[in-house]
Amino acid sequence: MKAVHQCLLFYFTLLSVTVLCHGNDQFFNDDGNLVLPGWDPTVWMAGIEDFRTLSLVSIPGSHDSMALYGGPEAKHQAWSLKDQLRAGIRFLDLKVFGLGNTLYVMQGVRYEHITLKDVLDTTRAFLAEFKSEAVLIRVQPESFEKNTVNQMVQSLIGNDQNVWVNPGMPSMGQVRGKIVFLQKSTFTLGIPFIETNGQSNEKVSSIKDKDSQLMKQLNGATEACGGDNAVVTYTSGSGFGTFWGMFLTPKRVAERVNPWLNHYLKQFYPNQPRPCKGIIAMDFPGVDLIQTVINLNWW
């Protein structure tokens, strides 16, 4: 038992040192105040050719996009929705629970102080101002009657021509200024997508193993890019429920994974063309990491 206590103490100390070393990196961000870099990420999609298929665009996204509240195991982002969009995030990951006539954005059993209508209104306002952009949204129904979520979302969007609900893969030019829904399982509005890891919430007991796994997933994303499906890779993870990863909260995982991810992606910069990596949904991304993903689209 003494040996176990010593091992846990060493592990906790190692994590504390990691926090001190990586806390100010712009690959990772846990500060709720957005400080934009010297370049403007607000209209980065303006540089994507109209004819390029959307599934050939490398897109920075956020995992559990509205999970800004709760304890260490519940929080996945630091920026508000408006700031995420201003920072260049173009994929939103939402879990919703339908109750009455309202779709509440959830994280587990926790209400995230925002409804799907609020998310759509904020996103519409952003796209009305920046018409070169498109925002992809994944809706994961958490209701007991999951099929009713489709009807509730359809009711929310009405006949809005600036919302893409067709299953066909569009070009960039077809979706500028629009919300693009992604469909899977019981949610059937929008373009279909595949996840490179099969599921968005992975248990992590070793950061090294997580890095290796992500490398395989992102290589797989390149092979799948350009088809009839969007491709999503989740870089998120948590050690909750494991012994060796018990201190690896989503924030701690992101502190370690995000700098590695930035380095991994930049190794492709000399390639002409640079490879497509699809949608990369991250926890606590910093502005520099977002820029690294965006820059995969140019060479």
C-alpha positions, 0 to 999 in steps of 0.5 A: 500500500505504501508503494502505491501511495508513493507511486500516486504521489509521483504521478500527481507531482509529474502532472503538476510540473506538466501544468507549469510547463505548458500552461501558457502554450497557445496550443492549449487554452483554458483562459475564457478571454479570447486574445486574437493573434496577429492574423485574423481567423474570423474569415479563414474560409474565404481562402478556400476555393468555391469548387473544393468539396467540403470533405476535402477541407481540414476544419478545426472544431471543438468537442463538447463545444458548450461544456464550459461549466462543472468540475474537472471531469465536466469542462471541455472548453474555455471560450464562449460560442461567439469567441470559438467562432471568432477564433476559427472553430468551424465544427460544433459538437452538441449533446441535446436533451428534448424536454417540452418544446425546448432542446437543452444542450447537455454534458452528461446530466448537466445543463450547459446554460444554453439551448440549441436555439441559442446556439443556432441564433448565435451561429446565424448572427456570426454567419450573417456578418461573415458570409464567407464562412460555414459552421458544421454542427453535430447534434447528438440526441440524449432524449429518451425519445431520440427520434423526436429530436429530428422533428424539434430541430426541423421545427427550429430551422423552419424553411431557412435556406441558410441551413444545409440539411441535405445528405449530399456532400456540398462544395465550399461555395454551396455552403458559404454563410450556412449552418451545415448539419452532420447526421449519424444514428438517430439524427438524420439531418445533414451530411453523413460522417464517420468518426476515425476512432469510432466513438468520441469519448475515450478513456486515457491511462497513458498520454503516449498511447493516446498520441499513438492512437491519434496518429493512426486516426489522423492517417486514417482521416487522410485516406477517408477525406474527399468522399461522400462522408465528412470525417471527424477525429476527436482528440479528447480524452479522460482518465476518469474510471482508470487507475493510472489515468485517474488524474487525467481530466479532459483539461490535463489530457488537452495540455499534453495532447494539444502541443503534440498534435500541433507538432504532428500536423506541422510536419506535413507543411513541406508536402505539396499538397498538404494532406487533408485531415478532415474535422479535428474536434479538440478540447481547450484548443489554443489559437496557434493550434487552430491556425495550424489546422487551418494552414493544412488547407494551403501550401 
